[in-house]
Amino acid sequence: YQEFCQACPGNTVMRGGSAGVNQTDCICGKGFWRPDGKLGFACIECPFGAICEEGEQSKQPYTDNGYWAAVDPTTGDLLGYPFPPKSAEDDPNSADFDVPEIFFQCNQPDACGTHNSCLDPWSGTMCEWCKD
């Protein structure tokens, strides 16, 4: 008994080492993510100011140098994550999301590193404070 391979949905690639039989074997390609974290569905373009690595759909984008993200202080997840598709009831395969603006350019772009980090001598939210 042999199953047939299925093509990966939009902006996804086959997971390394996978037999490629099921769409759940597909992961988001580099520069893409799935805001509701579901496997086997199309991924969307990474938000401006963020980095999206190739990987599981549940892998959230993180900030690029010079940017800051709104995150939940308890979980570390992007604020509001997971984001449901606009037409979730009508089409569970939808890649149309209403993701709020959660990545912001820092006032001092040279102060902000990746992953919401501040470069010395900066500190605080969006790296607005210079340490003395």
All heavy atoms as an XYZ file, in Angstrom:
1002
protein
N       0.847     -1.185      0.000
C       0.000      0.000      0.000
C       0.883      1.236      0.000
O       1.741      1.379      0.855
C      -0.891     -0.037      1.239
C      -1.722      1.185      1.422
C      -2.860      1.414      0.682
C      -1.358      2.135      2.369
C      -3.626      2.524      0.862
C      -2.123      3.266      2.558
C      -3.257      3.458      1.807
O      -4.006      4.577      2.002
N       0.661      2.111     -0.965
C       1.462      3.329     -1.050
C       0.540      4.533     -1.207
O      -0.361      4.528     -2.036
C       2.409      3.267     -2.245
C       3.292      4.482     -2.330
C       4.295      4.347     -3.466
O       4.347      3.342     -4.156
N       5.084      5.367     -3.649
N       0.761      5.539     -0.371
C      -0.010      6.774     -0.473
C       0.686      7.693     -1.470
O       1.877      7.594     -1.697
C      -0.097      7.455      0.880
C      -0.891      6.662      1.890
C      -1.042      7.408      3.187
O      -1.447      8.572      3.152
O      -0.738      6.814      4.221
N      -0.065      8.606     -2.045
C       0.495      9.561     -2.990
C       0.936     10.821     -2.284
O       0.308     11.261     -1.332
C      -0.541      9.895     -4.067
C      -0.871      8.721     -4.936
C      -1.996      7.963     -4.694
C      -0.031      8.360     -5.983
C      -2.297      6.867     -5.478
C      -0.326      7.272     -6.774
C      -1.461      6.514     -6.524
N       2.018     11.399     -2.770
C       2.506     12.650     -2.207
C       1.517     13.766     -2.512
O       0.868     13.767     -3.550
C       3.863     13.020     -2.813
S       5.160     11.861     -2.384
N       1.415     14.699     -1.598
C       0.576     15.871     -1.787
C       1.471     17.099     -1.832
O       2.465     17.172     -1.107
C      -0.429     16.012     -0.648
C      -1.441     14.899     -0.604
C      -2.431     15.097      0.530
O      -2.323     16.011      1.321
N      -3.415     14.213      0.590
N       1.116     18.045     -2.665
C       1.897     19.281     -2.763
C       1.721     20.101     -1.490
O       0.657     20.100     -0.878
C       1.435     20.090     -3.964
N       2.789     20.786     -1.106
C       2.708     21.669      0.054
C       1.907     22.914     -0.312
O       1.997     23.412     -1.435
C       4.111     22.091      0.504
S       4.995     20.806      1.397
N       1.120     23.450      0.644
C       0.371     24.671      0.378
C       1.294     25.880      0.231
O       2.495     25.786      0.487
C      -0.548     24.817      1.589
C      -0.095     23.848      2.596
C       0.856     22.894      1.951
N       0.736     27.022     -0.149
C       1.499     28.225     -0.433
C       2.501     28.630      0.638
O       2.195     28.609      1.825
N       3.696     28.982      0.196
C       4.779     29.487      1.049
C       5.240     28.497      2.111
O       5.731     28.889      3.166
C       4.385     30.811      1.707
C       3.977     31.853      0.694
O       4.611     31.982     -0.343
N       2.910     32.564      0.976
N       5.058     27.199      1.834
C       5.555     26.167      2.736
C       6.506     25.252      1.976
O       6.514     25.228      0.745
C       4.411     25.321      3.348
O       3.746     24.602      2.312
C       3.422     26.179      4.119
N       7.316     24.508      2.721
C       8.257     23.551      2.157
C       8.141     22.243      2.927
O       7.642     22.221      4.049
C       9.712     24.081      2.214
C       9.874     25.322      1.359
C      10.146     24.368      3.643
N       8.604     21.164      2.319
C       8.558     19.858      2.975
C       9.551     19.817      4.128
O      10.696     20.241      3.995
C       8.899     18.768      1.948
C       8.627     17.373      2.422
S       6.897     17.045      2.812
C       6.077     17.398      1.286
N       9.098     19.340      5.260
C       9.951     19.174      6.439
C      11.069     18.183      6.112
O      10.812     17.153      5.497
C       9.096     18.655      7.587
C       9.812     18.434      8.878
C       8.951     17.697      9.875
N       7.545     18.027      9.749
C       6.750     18.307     10.762
N       7.218     18.286     11.976
N       5.485     18.582     10.564
N      12.288     18.495      6.498
C      13.420     17.604      6.237
C      13.195     16.229      6.837
O      12.729     16.104      7.964
N      13.481     15.181      6.074
C      13.337     13.812      6.560
C      11.921     13.277      6.448
O      11.646     12.157      6.829
N      11.008     14.091      5.910
C       9.617     13.673      5.791
C       9.423     12.852      4.526
O      10.082     13.062      3.516
C       8.718     14.914      5.747
O       7.432     14.555      5.338
N       8.460     11.936      4.575
C       8.109     11.152      3.396
C       7.287     11.984      2.418
O       7.120     11.611      1.270
C       7.322      9.913      3.814
N       6.750     13.113      2.878
C       6.014     14.008      2.005
C       4.654     13.497      1.582
O       4.181     13.811      0.509
N       4.013     12.722      2.437
C       2.722     12.152      2.088
C       1.576     13.074      2.503
O       0.603     13.224      1.790
C       2.559     10.757      2.736
C       1.175     10.204      2.484
C       3.616      9.819      2.192
N       1.689     13.712      3.627
C       0.626     14.552      4.155
C       1.026     16.023      4.159
O       2.190     16.358      4.341
C       0.301     14.156      5.600
C      -0.186     12.738      5.692
O      -1.108     12.355      4.985
N       0.441     11.956      6.547
N       0.031     16.906      4.019
C       0.318     18.336      4.063
C       0.821     18.765      5.449
O       1.481     19.774      5.572
C      -0.905     19.147      3.661
C      -1.134     19.095      2.163
C      -2.236     20.016      1.712
O      -3.151     20.314      2.467
N      -2.159     20.463      0.479
N       0.533     17.981      6.480
C       1.047     18.312      7.806
C       2.557     18.106      7.881
O       3.178     18.462      8.872
C       0.344     17.489      8.909
O       0.441     16.109      8.579
C      -1.109     17.910      9.055
N       3.151     17.525      6.815
C       4.604     17.395      6.738
C       5.243     18.683      6.216
O       6.457     18.765      6.078
C       5.000     16.241      5.809
C       4.622     14.883      6.372
O       4.568     14.740      7.599
O       4.379     13.962      5.563
N       4.421     19.677      5.895
C       4.908     20.938      5.335
C       5.092     21.968      6.444
O       4.288     22.045      7.365
C       3.919     21.467      4.306
S       3.607     20.308      2.960
N       6.155     22.754      6.330
C       6.444     23.810      7.298
C       6.587     25.135      6.552
O       6.811     25.160      5.348
C       7.725     23.508      8.101
C       8.922     23.330      7.169
C       7.530     22.284      8.987
C      10.254     23.143      7.869
N       6.449     26.226      7.270
C       6.592     27.544      6.649
C       8.011     27.712      6.124
O       8.980     27.356      6.784
C       6.309     28.647      7.663
S       4.582     28.767      8.151
N       8.121     28.266      4.914
C       9.423     28.563      4.333
C      10.031     29.795      4.993
O       9.347     30.549      5.697
N      11.317     30.016      4.760
C      11.995     31.176      5.329
C      11.311     32.453      4.837
O      11.023     32.602      3.657
C      13.465     31.178      4.906
C      14.255     32.291      5.540
C      15.718     32.208      5.210
C      16.415     33.370      5.911
N      17.817     33.217      5.966
N      11.040     33.367      5.777
C      10.382     34.626      5.442
C       8.864     34.558      5.517
O       8.181     35.517      5.170
N       8.317     33.421      6.021
C       6.868     33.242      6.108
C       6.487     32.654      7.460
O       7.300     32.025      8.129
C       6.374     32.329      4.986
C       6.622     32.904      3.628
C       7.783     32.595      2.938
C       5.719     33.776      3.053
C       8.035     33.144      1.684
C       5.960     34.322      1.807
C       7.116     34.016      1.124
N       5.203     32.834      7.867
C       4.697     32.269      9.118
C       3.196     32.056      9.003
O       2.556     32.519      8.071
C       5.051     33.145     10.305
C       4.273     34.435     10.437
C       4.153     35.422      9.502
C       3.545     34.878     11.566
N       3.390     36.447      9.988
C       2.998     36.146     11.257
C       3.296     34.335     12.823
C       2.221     36.868     12.157
C       2.528     35.059     13.722
C       2.004     36.312     13.392
N       2.643     31.340      9.947
C       1.201     31.066      9.996
C       0.674     31.650     11.306
O       0.934     31.117     12.386
C       0.954     29.562      9.927
C      -0.500     29.147     10.028
C      -1.253     29.387      8.755
N      -2.685     29.143      9.002
C      -3.587     29.141      8.061
N      -3.249     29.372      6.818
N      -4.843     28.933      8.360
N      -0.065     32.794     11.252
C      -0.481     33.482     12.478
C      -1.386     32.703     13.423
O      -1.504     33.070     14.583
C      -1.206     34.730     11.949
C      -0.568     34.985     10.630
C      -0.326     33.610     10.069
N      -2.007     31.612     12.971
C      -2.799     30.813     13.909
C      -2.048     29.563     14.350
O      -2.539     28.777     15.150
C      -4.165     30.459     13.326
C      -4.094     29.590     12.077
O      -2.972     29.242     11.631
O      -5.165     29.266     11.538
N      -0.830     29.346     13.831
C       0.015     28.236     14.257
C      -0.374     26.875     13.719
O       0.210     25.870     14.113
N      -1.339     26.789     12.796
C      -1.812     25.484     12.306
C      -0.878     24.899     11.260
O      -0.423     25.588     10.351
C      -3.208     25.632     11.708
C      -4.260     25.910     12.753
C      -5.634     25.929     12.129
C      -6.681     26.143     13.203
N      -8.017     26.216     12.617
N      -0.619     23.597     11.384
C       0.199     22.856     10.414
C      -0.610     22.493      9.175
O      -1.818     22.299      9.248
C       0.709     21.557     11.039
C       1.843     21.657     12.035
C       2.085     20.309     12.690
C       3.103     22.145     11.369
N       0.090     22.389      8.044
C      -0.537     21.893      6.829
C      -1.320     22.929      6.050
O      -2.040     22.582      5.130
N      -1.201     24.195      6.418
C      -1.918     25.263      5.730
C      -0.922     26.281      5.199
O       0.220     26.352      5.654
C      -2.915     25.943      6.668
C      -4.005     25.027      7.147
C      -3.950     24.491      8.422
C      -5.064     24.684      6.322
C      -4.949     23.636      8.871
C      -6.058     23.826      6.756
C      -6.008     23.300      8.039
N      -1.370     27.110      4.261
C      -0.517     28.135      3.661
C       0.000     29.116      4.716
O      -0.664     29.383      5.715
C      -1.307     28.891      2.593
N       1.190     29.637      4.475
C       1.796     30.626      5.368
C       1.786     31.986      4.671
O       1.673     32.064      3.450
C       3.234     30.221      5.692
S       3.324     28.652      6.605
N       1.895     33.047      5.463
C       1.884     34.399      4.910
C       3.244     35.053      5.115
O       4.064     34.581      5.909
C       0.765     35.265      5.519
C       0.978     35.488      7.022
C      -0.598     34.662      5.238
C       0.044     36.523      7.639
N       3.452     36.155      4.404
C       4.722     36.871      4.461
C       4.991     37.394      5.871
O       4.088     37.816      6.583
C       4.693     38.035      3.474
C       6.034     38.666      3.246
C       6.017     39.684      2.113
O       5.058     39.696      1.327
O       6.979     40.449      2.033
N       6.231     37.348      6.250
C       6.675     37.830      7.551
C       6.380     39.332      7.676
O       6.538     40.075      6.705
C       8.180     37.584      7.663
S       8.820     37.644      9.330
N       5.956     39.796      8.865
C       5.708     41.226      9.031
C       6.990     42.050      8.861
O       8.084     41.577      9.163
C       5.210     41.346     10.474
C       4.810     39.980     10.878
C       5.644     39.040     10.076
N       6.842     43.280      8.391
C       7.984     44.182      8.247
C       8.582     44.429      9.628
O       7.861     44.660     10.590
C       7.539     45.511      7.616
C       8.688     46.382      7.234
C       9.416     46.114      6.083
C       9.068     47.440      8.035
C      10.505     46.910      5.732
C      10.144     48.239      7.696
C      10.862     47.972      6.540
N       9.906     44.353      9.742
C      10.582     44.545     11.015
C      10.758     43.259     11.804
O      11.238     43.278     12.925
N      10.338     42.130     11.206
C      10.429     40.838     11.892
C      11.259     39.861     11.072
O      11.480     40.046      9.883
C       9.035     40.266     12.115
N      11.705     38.811     11.738
C      12.424     37.713     11.096
C      11.585     36.453     11.267
O      11.149     36.137     12.382
C      13.821     37.521     11.736
C      14.691     38.753     11.490
C      14.479     36.252     11.200
C      16.008     38.735     12.236
N      11.337     35.751     10.170
C      10.609     34.487     10.197
C      11.542     33.421      9.647
O      11.896     33.441      8.464
C       9.349     34.566      9.338
S       8.114     35.715      9.936
N      11.957     32.512     10.501
C      12.827     31.424     10.074
C      11.984     30.280      9.544
O      10.823     30.130      9.915
C      13.678     30.948     11.249
C      14.637     32.017     11.746
C      15.459     31.557     12.937
O      15.144     30.513     13.525
O      16.414     32.263     13.271
N      12.579     29.465      8.682
C      11.889     28.266      8.215
C      11.596     27.392      9.414
O      12.435     27.209     10.283
C      12.781     27.510      7.226
C      12.129     26.290      6.639
C      13.036     25.601      5.638
O      13.356     26.217      4.599
O      13.440     24.452      5.920
N      10.371     26.878      9.485
C      10.062     25.998     10.603
C       8.578     25.791     10.799
O       7.758     26.183      9.974
N       8.252     25.160     11.902
C       6.871     24.835     12.238
C       5.991     26.085     12.162
O       6.437     27.184     12.475
C       6.790     24.263     13.660
C       7.595     23.008     13.874
C       7.056     21.801     13.120
O       5.856     21.783     12.784
O       7.831     20.882     12.853
N       4.744     25.892     11.774
C       3.827     27.016     11.672
C       3.638     27.726     13.008
O       3.304     28.894     13.051
C       2.467     26.550     11.135
C       2.381     26.550      9.633
C       3.106     25.409      8.943
O       3.997     24.772      9.476
N       2.733     25.151      7.709
N       3.852     27.030     14.110
C       3.674     27.642     15.427
C       4.865     28.524     15.826
O       4.827     29.194     16.838
C       3.464     26.558     16.488
O       4.573     25.692     16.527
N       5.926     28.500     15.020
C       7.108     29.320     15.299
C       6.776     30.781     15.003
O       6.429     31.135     13.876
C       8.267     28.847     14.429
C       9.602     29.372     14.827
C      10.674     28.727     13.958
C      11.949     28.592     14.731
N      12.979     27.910     13.981
N       6.852     31.628     16.011
C       6.474     33.021     15.850
C       7.645     33.866     15.344
O       8.793     33.573     15.642
C       5.995     33.576     17.190
C       4.752     32.893     17.713
C       4.366     33.413     19.065
O       4.330     34.603     19.301
N       4.070     32.499     19.979
N       7.326     34.925     14.596
C       8.387     35.838     14.158
C       9.012     36.531     15.358
O       8.386     36.648     16.412
C       7.658     36.870     13.297
C       6.284     36.378     13.100
C       6.015     35.346     14.134
N      10.229     36.986     15.198
C      10.864     37.788     16.245
C      11.445     39.040     15.609
O      11.572     39.132     14.390
C      11.930     36.979     17.004
C      13.044     36.419     16.153
C      14.199     37.162     15.913
C      12.954     35.151     15.597
C      15.237     36.648     15.132
C      13.974     34.638     14.821
C      15.110     35.383     14.596
O      16.122     34.881     13.823
N      11.776     40.007     16.435
C      12.194     41.306     15.914
C      13.554     41.260     15.245
O      14.472     40.571     15.685
C      12.258     42.358     17.031
O      13.108     41.900     18.080
C      10.886     42.667     17.573
N      13.648     42.032     14.182
C      14.909     42.268     13.488
C      15.618     43.408     14.222
O      15.023     44.089     15.057
C      14.617     42.659     12.037
C      15.820     42.456     11.119
O      16.921     42.148     11.620
O      15.645     42.620      9.897
N      16.888     43.627     13.901
C      17.612     44.759     14.481
C      16.860     46.046     14.183
O      16.384     46.243     13.060
C      19.023     44.861     13.898
C      19.942     43.781     14.415
O      19.957     43.484     15.596
N      20.697     43.172     13.525
N      16.735     46.910     15.182
C      16.091     48.198     15.002
C      14.598     48.198     15.244
O      13.944     49.225     15.087
N      14.037     47.038     15.643
C      12.591     46.931     15.845
C      12.266     46.346     17.213
O      13.084     45.694     17.855
C      11.957     46.068     14.745
C      11.968     46.785     13.426
C      13.086     46.732     12.596
C      10.893     47.561     13.026
C      13.121     47.425     11.402
C      10.917     48.254     11.829
C      12.029     48.187     11.024
O      12.064     48.885      9.850
N      11.025     46.561     17.659
C      10.518     46.074     18.934
C       9.145     45.478     18.688
O       8.393     45.978     17.853
C      10.420     47.230     19.937
C      10.264     46.781     21.347
C       9.095     46.638     22.042
C      11.308     46.405     22.248
N       9.361     46.190     23.317
C      10.716     46.049     23.467
C      12.693     46.342     22.122
C      11.452     45.638     24.565
C      13.434     45.923     23.222
C      12.815     45.579     24.421
N       8.790     44.410     19.398
C       7.477     43.774     19.234
C       6.677     43.858     20.521
O       7.236     43.803     21.618
C       7.642     42.315     18.830
N       5.357     43.971     20.366
C       4.448     43.918     21.511
C       4.289     42.440     21.890
O       3.813     41.648     21.087
C       3.106     44.524     21.145
N       4.728     42.076     23.087
C       4.638     40.684     23.532
C       3.922     40.601     24.870
O       3.897     41.550     25.648
C       6.039     40.024     23.657
C       6.708     39.909     22.312
C       6.919     40.756     24.631
N       3.350     39.430     25.124
C       2.707     39.156     26.403
C       3.807     38.945     27.431
O       4.638     38.050     27.270
C       1.843     37.904     26.269
C       1.091     37.561     27.535
O       1.698     37.568     28.622
O      -0.110     37.270     27.435
N       3.850     39.754     28.501
C       4.939     39.630     29.473
C       4.949     38.299     30.228
O       5.980     37.871     30.723
C       4.702     40.794     30.440
C       3.287     41.190     30.242
C       2.904     40.800     28.855
N       3.811     37.615     30.271
C       3.725     36.338     30.972
C       4.239     35.178     30.122
O       5.010     34.355     30.578
C       2.268     36.053     31.394
O       1.788     37.167     32.138
C       2.184     34.808     32.252
N       3.800     35.130     28.855
C       4.132     33.980     28.004
C       5.292     34.247     27.050
O       5.908     33.320     26.558
C       2.915     33.578     27.151
O       2.610     34.659     26.253
C       1.712     33.245     28.011
N       5.539     35.520     26.736
C       6.553     35.858     25.747
C       6.036     35.753     24.320
O       6.744     36.041     23.369
N       4.751     35.320     24.166
C       4.140     35.241     22.837
C       3.848     36.638     22.316
O       3.656     37.577     23.098
C       2.820     34.466     22.882
C       3.016     32.975     23.054
O       4.124     32.483     22.770
O       2.056     32.299     23.465
N       3.756     36.757     20.990
C       3.316     38.011     20.409
C       1.946     38.344     20.986
O       1.109     37.460     21.175
C       3.218     37.891     18.889
C       4.542     37.693     18.157
C       4.290     37.398     16.687
C       5.434     38.913     18.306
N       1.707     39.607     21.293
C       0.457     40.030     21.911
C      -0.724     39.664     21.021
O      -0.781     40.060     19.862
C       0.497     41.536     22.149
C      -0.396     42.089     23.237
C      -0.105     41.419     24.579
C      -0.192     43.585     23.377
N      -1.638     38.860     21.550
C      -2.815     38.433     20.806
C      -2.667     37.108     20.074
O      -3.612     36.618     19.478
N      -1.463     36.489     20.096
C      -1.217     35.227     19.399
C      -1.991     34.099     20.072
O      -2.050     34.063     21.290
C       0.279     34.908     19.399
C       0.635     33.608     18.712
C       0.779     33.561     17.338
C       0.806     32.441     19.436
C       1.088     32.374     16.698
C       1.116     31.251     18.802
C       1.256     31.228     17.443
O       1.562     30.051     16.804
N      -2.575     33.143     19.374
C      -2.639     33.001     17.924
C      -3.733     33.883     17.324
O      -4.723     34.181     17.975
C      -2.960     31.524     17.726
C      -3.734     31.139     18.944
C      -3.179     32.001     20.060
N      -3.534     34.275     16.067
C      -4.475     35.129     15.361
C      -5.311     34.269     14.413
O      -4.765     33.635     13.521
C      -3.724     36.189     14.550
C      -2.749     36.975     15.371
C      -1.398     36.692     15.329
C      -3.188     37.989     16.194
C      -0.483     37.407     16.091
C      -2.281     38.725     16.968
C      -0.936     38.432     16.915
N      -6.640     34.226     14.599
C      -7.470     33.391     13.717
C      -7.611     34.009     12.327
O      -7.534     35.229     12.179
C      -8.822     33.359     14.441
C      -8.844     34.601     15.254
C      -7.414     34.904     15.622
N      -7.836     33.168     11.303
C      -8.088     33.711      9.954
C      -9.365     34.546      9.966
O     -10.259     34.318     10.773
C      -8.270     32.478      9.080
C      -7.735     31.340      9.862
C      -7.836     31.719     11.313
N      -9.441     35.514      9.063
C     -10.639     36.360      8.966
C     -11.887     35.536      8.704
O     -12.950     35.828      9.215
C     -10.477     37.374      7.830
C      -9.547     38.504      8.131
C      -9.522     39.457      6.938
C      -8.533     40.560      7.150
N      -8.466     41.459      5.979
N     -11.753     34.483      7.888
C     -12.914     33.681      7.491
C     -12.833     32.275      8.064
O     -13.104     31.300      7.387
C     -13.007     33.626      5.969
O     -11.798     33.104      5.437
N     -12.461     32.157      9.336
C     -12.235     30.848      9.954
C     -13.463     29.935      9.857
O     -13.328     28.741      9.629
C     -11.834     31.011     11.416
N     -14.668     30.501     10.037
C     -15.871     29.666      9.993
C     -16.133     29.165      8.578
O     -16.588     28.058      8.365
C     -17.096     30.455     10.483
C     -17.007     30.896     11.931
C     -16.168     32.152     12.125
O     -16.052     32.973     11.192
O     -15.592     32.298     13.210
N     -15.855     30.016      7.581
C     -16.152     29.668      6.199
C     -15.066     28.836      5.537
O     -15.346     27.965      4.740
C     -16.358     30.943      5.366
C     -17.462     31.816      5.938
O     -18.413     31.260      6.517
O     -17.344     33.044      5.823
N     -13.815     29.136      5.851
C     -12.702     28.489      5.154
C     -11.524     28.272      6.097
O     -10.716     29.170      6.290
C     -12.277     29.341      3.957
C     -11.160     28.697      3.153
O     -10.833     27.518      3.411
O     -10.618     29.367      2.272
N     -11.395     27.077      6.686
C     -10.277     26.823      7.600
C      -8.922     26.848      6.904
O      -7.890     26.923      7.546
C     -10.583     25.433      8.169
C     -11.478     24.800      7.167
C     -12.254     25.909      6.523
N      -8.907     26.792      5.543
C      -7.650     26.837      4.800
C      -7.221     28.265      4.478
O      -6.230     28.478      3.794
C      -7.783     26.058      3.488
C      -8.050     24.597      3.736
O      -7.423     23.993      4.591
N      -8.993     24.032      3.015
N      -7.958     29.233      4.963
C      -7.688     30.631      4.635
C      -6.283     31.061      5.055
O      -5.766     30.635      6.079
C      -8.707     31.538      5.336
O      -8.376     32.885      5.116
N      -5.686     31.909      4.228
C      -4.400     32.520      4.572
C      -4.594     34.033      4.655
O      -3.686     34.804      4.461
C      -3.344     32.167      3.546
N      -5.831     34.446      4.964
C      -6.182     35.859      5.080
C      -6.370     36.169      6.561
O      -7.353     35.744      7.173
C      -7.462     36.130      4.288
C      -7.795     37.603      4.217
O      -6.913     38.439      4.510
O      -8.942     37.930      3.867
N      -5.400     36.878      7.144
C      -5.418     37.144      8.576
C      -5.524     38.631      8.864
O      -5.084     39.460      8.077
C      -4.135     36.620      9.237
C      -4.057     35.128      9.262
C      -3.509     34.435      8.198
C      -4.542     34.417     10.339
C      -3.440     33.060      8.214
C      -4.482     33.038     10.363
C      -3.928     32.357      9.296
N      -6.086     38.938     10.009
C      -6.173     40.304     10.479
C      -5.192     40.440     11.643
O      -5.586     40.407     12.805
C      -7.603     40.590     10.941
C      -8.008     42.025     10.714
O      -7.173     42.789     10.212
O      -9.148     42.373     11.043
N      -3.904     40.532     11.320
C      -2.866     40.616     12.354
C      -2.635     42.093     12.673
O      -2.355     42.888     11.786
C      -1.552     39.971     11.882
C      -0.473     40.080     12.940
C      -1.780     38.507     11.522
N      -2.775     42.471     13.945
C      -2.553     43.873     14.296
C      -1.086     44.251     14.119
O      -0.209     43.388     14.041
C      -2.952     43.931     15.772
C      -2.761     42.541     16.267
C      -3.048     41.638     15.102
N      -0.834     45.543     14.058
C       0.551     45.996     13.970
C       1.213     45.732     15.322
O       0.814     46.279     16.334
C       0.603     47.487     13.646
C       1.989     47.953     13.310
C       2.016     49.376     12.798
O       1.000     49.868     12.301
O       3.079     49.995     12.909
N       2.176     44.831     15.318
C       2.839     44.460     16.575
C       4.350     44.635     16.530
O       5.021     44.456     17.531
C       2.496     43.003     16.994
C       2.659     42.051     15.820
C       1.111     42.918     17.581
C       2.374     40.605     16.137
N       4.887     44.992     15.363
C       6.321     45.253     15.225
C       6.507     46.739     14.945
O       5.908     47.280     14.027
C       6.931     44.403     14.101
C       6.964     42.945     14.437
C       5.903     42.126     14.135
C       8.066     42.397     15.089
C       5.915     40.780     14.455
C       8.093     41.055     15.425
C       7.020     40.242     15.110
N       7.328     47.378     15.770
C       7.508     48.824     15.680
C       8.983     49.167     15.544
O       9.832     48.537     16.183
C       6.963     49.497     16.946
C       5.537     49.134     17.242
C       5.239     48.094     18.107
C       4.497     49.818     16.634
C       3.918     47.749     18.370
C       3.177     49.477     16.890
C       2.889     48.436     17.763
N       9.265     50.191     14.747
C      10.654     50.643     14.638
C      11.013     51.394     15.909
O      10.243     52.217     16.404
C      10.856     51.547     13.429
C      12.314     51.898     13.239
C      12.582     52.605     11.916
O      11.688     53.173     11.317
N      13.815     52.547     11.484
N      12.174     51.101     16.460
C      12.642     51.774     17.672
C      12.988     53.232     17.359
O      13.429     53.545     16.250
C      13.887     51.074     18.231
S      13.532     49.409     18.838
N      12.769     54.096     18.350
C      13.123     55.509     18.183
C      14.617     55.672     17.953
O      15.048     56.567     17.240
C      12.682     56.317     19.396
C      11.169     56.373     19.503
O      10.470     56.317     18.495
N      10.661     56.462     20.711
N      15.398     54.827     18.585
C      16.849     54.770     18.399
C      17.151     53.419     17.755
O      17.492     52.460     18.451
C      17.580     54.871     19.755
C      17.326     56.126     20.535
C      18.110     57.285     19.945
O      19.080     57.107     19.229
N      17.666     58.494     20.237
N      17.002     53.284     16.417
C      17.156     51.974     15.772
C      18.470     51.265     16.094
O      18.496     50.036     16.185
C      17.061     52.294     14.278
C      16.261     53.547     14.225
C      16.647     54.319     15.458
N      19.547     52.024     16.305
C      20.834     51.396     16.635
C      20.861     50.802     18.041
O      21.792     50.085     18.393
C      21.978     52.410     16.504
C      22.194     52.836     15.058
O      21.731     52.120     14.146
O      22.817     53.885     14.854
N      19.837     51.097     18.849
C      19.794     50.617     20.230
C      19.135     49.245     20.349
O      19.364     48.532     21.320
C      19.051     51.623     21.107
N      18.315     48.867     19.378
C      17.524     47.634     19.469
C      18.159     46.497     18.673
O      18.448     46.647     17.486
C      16.120     47.879     18.941
S      15.173     49.069     19.899
N      18.334     45.359     19.356
C      18.833     44.146     18.704
C      17.685     43.196     18.410
O      16.519     43.532     18.606
N      17.982     42.004     17.941
C      16.944     41.017     17.661
C      16.330     40.503     18.957
O      16.894     40.678     20.040
C      17.517     39.828     16.860
O      18.519     39.186     17.628
C      18.076     40.281     15.522
N      15.177     39.866     18.860
C      14.484     39.243     20.004
C      14.158     40.247     21.113
O      14.291     39.922     22.304
C      15.297     38.087     20.595
C      15.511     36.951     19.662
N      14.566     36.000     19.418
C      16.576     36.622     18.885
C      15.026     35.123     18.544
N      16.243     35.485     18.205
N      13.752     41.480     20.760
C      13.402     42.492     21.761
C      14.537     42.722     22.754
O      14.323     42.848     23.952
C      12.135     42.119     22.533
C      10.880     42.633     21.866
O      10.902     43.048     20.719
N       9.774     42.611     22.568
N      15.746     42.773     22.265
C      16.890     43.016     23.142
C      17.447     44.416     22.891
O      17.249     44.997     21.826
C      17.987     41.976     22.903
O      18.497     42.110     21.580
N      18.114     44.944     23.911
C      18.744     46.258     23.797
C      20.260     46.085     23.752
O      20.819     45.235     24.436
C      18.382     47.131     24.998
S      16.629     47.498     25.120
N      20.903     46.903     22.948
C      22.354     46.895     22.855
C      22.903     47.918     23.831
O      22.284     48.955     24.077
C      22.784     47.223     21.420
C      22.162     46.320     20.340
C      22.541     46.810     18.954
C      22.593     44.879     20.536
N      24.058     47.631     24.429
C      24.665     48.563     25.386
C      24.933     49.891     24.723
O      25.366     49.919     23.567
C      25.977     47.986     25.947
C      25.727     47.049     27.122
O      24.659     47.161     27.752
O      26.600     46.216     27.379
N      24.675     50.964     25.382
C      24.275     51.148     26.778
C      22.776     51.357     26.960
O      22.347     51.950     27.950
C      25.030     52.420     27.160
C      24.972     53.247     25.912
C      25.059     52.242     24.772
N      21.918     50.854     26.056
C      20.492     51.116     26.092
C      19.731     50.073     26.901
O      20.166     48.940     27.044
C      19.950     51.165     24.660
C      20.604     52.228     23.841
C      21.689     52.087     23.015
C      20.283     53.608     23.813
N      22.038     53.292     22.462
C      21.184     54.250     22.931
C      19.306     54.382     24.435
C      21.132     55.616     22.674
C      19.251     55.737     24.161
C      20.158     56.341     23.291
N      18.544     50.472     27.418
C      17.696     49.555     28.196
C      16.237     50.011     28.118
O      15.947     51.068     27.577
C      18.160     49.511     29.659
O      17.919     50.754     30.283
N      15.345     49.200     28.695
C      13.929     49.541     28.775
C      13.140     49.108     27.550
O      13.668     48.546     26.601
N      11.824     49.374     27.610
C      10.950     49.074     26.491
C      11.377     49.902     25.284
O      11.570     51.107     25.396
C       9.492     49.392     26.863
O       9.138     48.606     27.999
C       8.546     49.062     25.719
N      11.536     49.258     24.160
C      12.010     49.867     22.914
C      13.365     50.530     23.083
O      13.744     51.401     22.291
C      10.971     50.836     22.345
C       9.710     50.118     21.888
S       8.488     51.175     21.083
C       9.283     51.469     19.516
N      14.109     50.123     24.118
C      15.481     50.585     24.344
C      15.563     52.113     24.376
O      16.444     52.716     23.754
C      16.416     50.005     23.277
S      16.272     48.222     23.096
N      14.635     52.726     25.094
C      14.539     54.189     25.116
C      15.452     54.853     26.143
O      15.621     56.064     26.112
C      13.100     54.632     25.361
C      12.183     54.246     24.227
C      10.755     54.697     24.443
O      10.224     54.493     25.544
O      10.195     55.264     23.499
N      15.978     54.071     27.068
C      16.773     54.668     28.151
C      18.249     54.323     28.017
O      18.600     53.187     27.774
C      16.272     54.178     29.507
C      14.808     54.440     29.675
C      13.801     53.527     29.583
C      14.181     55.701     29.894
N      12.587     54.131     29.744
C      12.794     55.475     29.938
C      14.656     56.996     30.060
C      11.878     56.501     30.151
C      13.742     58.020     30.264
C      12.376     57.764     30.311
N      19.052     55.315     28.222
C      20.504     55.115     28.201
C      20.950     54.833     29.627
O      20.674     55.614     30.534
C      21.205     56.363     27.640
S      22.971     56.141     27.447
N      21.621     53.697     29.835
C      22.126     53.358     31.184
C      23.266     54.300     31.532
O      24.092     54.645     30.704
C      22.672     51.935     31.210
C      21.656     50.857     30.985
C      22.342     49.512     31.137
C      21.826     48.519     30.144
N      22.566     47.272     30.148
N      23.283     54.706     32.769
C      24.381     55.580     33.236
C      25.497     54.755     33.826
O      25.379     53.744     34.359
C      23.860     56.575     34.282
C      22.980     57.614     33.638
O      23.104     57.831     32.424
O      22.174     58.210     34.367
